[in-house]
Amino acid sequence: MPIYNKLVRDKILEIMEAKGVTYRARTLEPIELLTEVKAKMLEEAREFHEATTVQDEVEELVDILELVYTAISALGVSYEELEAYRNQKKMERGGFDKGIYLINVEDQ
């Protein structure tokens, strides 16, 4: 019997029940949720890194985005607040649109 011990999407249990799969699961306490979201985000980031097709890359980004929504909800932050933080940081430090790759910096 495989052991997963990881956060899964909300309808996974329904899908498994429809297939007649027996499982054990529990609902995380709020204090546990953010920890598990962080772990799942690392998993999805690795999968995004390893994806080789645009479709697979987009599917992994969708998973990451869903985890972002769950994380901000767990933190009590709205999407609008997150966007405001993102815009402020982009104004101050820029985004990643130009694709700048820093090689090194000379000691001063």
Order of alpha helices (4+ residues) and beta strands (2+ residues): alpha-alpha-alpha-alpha
